[in-house]
Amino acid sequence: MRYGTTKKILVTGGAGFLGSHLCERLIAQGHEVLCVDNFFTGARRNVAHLLDHSSFELMRHDVTFPLYVEVDEIYNLACPASPVHYQFDPVQTTKTSVHGAINVLGLAKRVKATVLQASTSEVYGDPEVHPQAEEYWGRVNPIGFRSCYDEGKRCAETLFFDYHRQHKVPIKVVRIFNTYGPRMHPNDGRVVSNLIVQALKGEDITLYGDGQQTRSFCYVDDLIEAMMRMMGTGPEVTGPINIGNPGEFTIRELAEAVLDLTGSKSKLVHRPLPPDDPRQRRPDITKAKDMLGWEPTIPLRDGLTKTIGYFDAYLASEPKEG
């Protein structure tokens, strides 16, 4: 990281789960942060503690429309990232990835800013190669229910590299694997938030399929550290680079850990597996280790404990019905 130099940094999707943590870290390093969000999945409460900070500015804006600001760096995180949200309006999801990429790249070209794309492990689809290295091109259904997100992100990567080759825009691309932590949306349908909320409410815990599909869970603080290290690399490092935790767990193991940590008496129930749901997902993080000097440090149970504490407080603050 290039510490000691104050920059003006744009974070699109800055009021979302990852974006709010990133804004927090950037401000802590002394930078000025412009947080842009249309609040489709982001929430003002995620950045409420930053609103009075002299180095923080919040703007309601949709990245499918151009943005005219002067900045030194751009982190492009704008896009709904959970199936519940990105399938609600799939056309808009694709527009957010594709038009959003075009707009932030156009801005970066104009102001000569470095721009980082928060891509996703979903570009690998339901992989035939395990673990997934960056050289793997993926196995993605282009016309399925998840395609608006998967193919939108794949097209965004294409745009980033074409702007880099054609217009010399300085780019960074990271592929984010399952990340969890405080400020996740409680109704986003993602497995960690689903299981924790169900356990805290004493509801049945939903396992899709046999629960033996695997995921790798990275705590948000580790993830943000990796993104910032990526932005701090020299111009020769463009990525894509996988960011995630190579520790692999079955969904059933995750559910059992949540039950143990919450002390919940919820029961495990099985539901049909959603279409195109990957059977396994684990990153090869060799490049992150070699090029960023990064690997995750926070064990799953420690991260789950912090996340459970957040959701417990969140649910307690919700108005009771009746």
Secondary structure as the mmCIF struct_conf table of DSSP 4:
data_model
#
loop_
_struct_conf.conf_type_id
_struct_conf.id
_struct_conf.beg_label_comp_id
_struct_conf.beg_label_asym_id
_struct_conf.beg_label_seq_id
_struct_conf.end_label_comp_id
_struct_conf.end_label_asym_id
_struct_conf.end_label_seq_id
TURN_TY1_P TURN_TY1_P1 TYR A 3 GLY A 4
STRN STRN1 LYS A 8 THR A 12
TURN_TY1_P TURN_TY1_P2 GLY A 13 ALA A 15
BEND BEND1 GLY A 16 GLY A 16
HELX_RH_AL_P HELX_RH_AL_P1 PHE A 17 ALA A 28
TURN_TY1_P TURN_TY1_P3 GLN A 29 GLY A 30
STRN STRN2 GLU A 32 ASP A 37
BEND BEND2 PHE A 40 THR A 41
HELX_RH_AL_P HELX_RH_AL_P2 ARG A 44 VAL A 47
HELX_RH_3T_P HELX_RH_3T_P1 ALA A 48 LEU A 50
TURN_TY1_P TURN_TY1_P4 LEU A 51 ASP A 52
TURN_TY1_P TURN_TY1_P5 SER A 54 SER A 55
STRN STRN3 PHE A 56 ARG A 60
TURN_TY1_P TURN_TY1_P6 VAL A 63 THR A 64
BEND BEND3 PHE A 65 PHE A 65
BEND BEND4 ASP A 72 ASP A 72
STRN STRN4 GLU A 73 ASN A 76
BEND BEND5 CYS A 79 CYS A 79
BEND BEND6 SER A 82 SER A 82
HELX_RH_AL_P HELX_RH_AL_P3 PRO A 83 TYR A 86
TURN_TY1_P TURN_TY1_P7 GLN A 87 PHE A 88
BEND BEND7 ASP A 89 ASP A 89
HELX_RH_AL_P HELX_RH_AL_P4 PRO A 90 VAL A 111
TURN_TY1_P TURN_TY1_P8 LYS A 112 LYS A 112
STRN STRN5 THR A 114 THR A 120
HELX_RH_3T_P HELX_RH_3T_P2 SER A 121 TYR A 124
STRN STRN6 GLY A 125 GLY A 125
BEND BEND8 ASP A 126 ASP A 126
BEND BEND9 GLU A 128 PRO A 131
STRN STRN7 GLN A 132 GLN A 132
HELX_LH_PP_P HELX_LH_PP_P1 ALA A 133 ALA A 133
TURN_TY1_P TURN_TY1_P9 GLU A 134 GLU A 135
STRN STRN8 ARG A 139 ARG A 139
TURN_TY1_P TURN_TY1_P10 PRO A 142 ILE A 143
BEND BEND10 GLY A 144 GLY A 144
TURN_TY1_P TURN_TY1_P11 PHE A 145 ARG A 146
HELX_RH_AL_P HELX_RH_AL_P5 SER A 147 HIS A 167
STRN STRN9 ILE A 171 ILE A 176
STRN STRN10 THR A 179 TYR A 180
TURN_TY1_P TURN_TY1_P12 PRO A 182 ARG A 183
TURN_TY1_P TURN_TY1_P13 PRO A 186 ASN A 187
BEND BEND11 ASP A 188 ASP A 188
HELX_RH_AL_P HELX_RH_AL_P6 VAL A 191 LYS A 201
TURN_TY1_P TURN_TY1_P14 GLY A 202 GLY A 202
HELX_LH_PP_P HELX_LH_PP_P2 GLU A 203 ASP A 204
STRN STRN11 ILE A 205 TYR A 208
TURN_TY1_P TURN_TY1_P15 GLY A 209 ASP A 210
BEND BEND12 GLY A 211 GLY A 211
STRN STRN12 THR A 214 ARG A 215
STRN STRN13 CYS A 218 TYR A 219
HELX_RH_AL_P HELX_RH_AL_P7 VAL A 220 MET A 231
TURN_TY1_P TURN_TY1_P16 GLY A 232 GLY A 232
BEND BEND13 THR A 233 THR A 233
TURN_TY1_P TURN_TY1_P17 PRO A 235 GLU A 236
STRN STRN14 ILE A 241 ILE A 243
BEND BEND14 GLY A 244 GLY A 244
STRN STRN15 PHE A 249 THR A 250
HELX_RH_AL_P HELX_RH_AL_P8 ILE A 251 THR A 262
TURN_TY1_P TURN_TY1_P18 GLY A 263 GLY A 263
HELX_LH_PP_P HELX_LH_PP_P3 SER A 266 LYS A 267
STRN STRN16 LEU A 268 ARG A 271
HELX_LH_PP_P HELX_LH_PP_P4 PRO A 272 PRO A 274
TURN_TY1_P TURN_TY1_P19 PRO A 275 ASP A 276
BEND BEND15 ARG A 279 ARG A 279
STRN STRN17 PRO A 283 PRO A 283
HELX_RH_AL_P HELX_RH_AL_P9 THR A 286 LYS A 287
HELX_RH_PI_P HELX_RH_PI_P1 ALA A 288 LEU A 292
BEND BEND16 ILE A 298 ILE A 298
HELX_RH_AL_P HELX_RH_AL_P10 LEU A 300 SER A 317
BEND BEND17 GLU A 318 GLU A 318
HELX_LH_PP_P HELX_LH_PP_P5 PRO A 319 GLU A 321
#
